[in-house]
């Protein structure tokens, strides 16, 4: 469904009983969806069913592993299903979706009204990676929205919004944790008090596509401020002597410039790295096939020469 297409012909949420919903179905998959599930259970909500993505291989081993939500649901004694259509056989008032990872068909939404906890200030960053894109874009604020679920990609009207300031040194993990904590609290409060009338989204929509591995490759000709965001996202990497080198942690050096012409992007002065505009101080790295170590320990072992650079 595109934004130009109509949403559901009637408002399914009109069928939700006034006040606190009696029984819920919960749909979620990753770690970020676990705290809201636990918060609902702790608040006394009756979770009739948890729907999560199927078990998959999550590491190098051959064994299948359950999703974090499945692990949490089983520990709470909740029934689990892997197919969305399973909700059609459950007596529930409302579905709650948190990072489930798949669009839900119109036929299901017409049978069971659903709300979605989305980690951005809609309509900014609709899609799969809203926290990642907010960090990479240098957004100074972001937040959480509780919205009515529609067939479209995060197009539904919004019941409640919570705003978070993005700290200059925020990492993906720290920012996501803050948003998840806020979202879990907001979700419980909104469902406890009863859902009111949602407000349409206003503003220009932007889309948060999934982060592709190639995007994590550092181009040292980019400004230091952009590379710093990439490092704080996690998984940023470069090469040195033809092997991959992950940059695990670094510090943006404010007030520095590219320097003399011989200080080309990627060149090192101790643990300080030149970029297209500004410099970064490396703190932790991970050479290919080795554990995470301090930048100093890596340099002591690698002994880079004066004319070597990262990205080579």
Secondary structure as GFF3:
##gff-version 3
##sequence-region A 1 312
A	DSSP	three_ten_helix	12	15	.	.	.	ID=ss1
A	DSSP	beta_strand	23	28	.	.	.	ID=ss2
A	DSSP	three_ten_helix	31	33	.	.	.	ID=ss3
A	DSSP	alpha_helix	34	42	.	.	.	ID=ss4
A	DSSP	beta_strand	46	51	.	.	.	ID=ss5
A	DSSP	alpha_helix	68	75	.	.	.	ID=ss6
A	DSSP	beta_strand	80	81	.	.	.	ID=ss7
A	DSSP	three_ten_helix	84	89	.	.	.	ID=ss8
A	DSSP	beta_strand	94	98	.	.	.	ID=ss9
A	DSSP	alpha_helix	106	111	.	.	.	ID=ss10
A	DSSP	beta_strand	114	118	.	.	.	ID=ss11
A	DSSP	beta_strand	126	127	.	.	.	ID=ss12
A	DSSP	alpha_helix	130	136	.	.	.	ID=ss13
A	DSSP	beta_strand	141	148	.	.	.	ID=ss14
A	DSSP	beta_strand	158	165	.	.	.	ID=ss15
A	DSSP	alpha_helix	172	193	.	.	.	ID=ss16
A	DSSP	beta_strand	207	208	.	.	.	ID=ss17
A	DSSP	three_ten_helix	213	216	.	.	.	ID=ss18
A	DSSP	alpha_helix	224	233	.	.	.	ID=ss19
A	DSSP	beta_strand	237	240	.	.	.	ID=ss20
A	DSSP	beta_strand	243	253	.	.	.	ID=ss21
A	DSSP	beta_strand	268	269	.	.	.	ID=ss22
A	DSSP	beta_strand	272	274	.	.	.	ID=ss23
A	DSSP	beta_strand	279	287	.	.	.	ID=ss24
A	DSSP	beta_strand	293	294	.	.	.	ID=ss25
A	DSSP	alpha_helix	295	302	.	.	.	ID=ss26
###
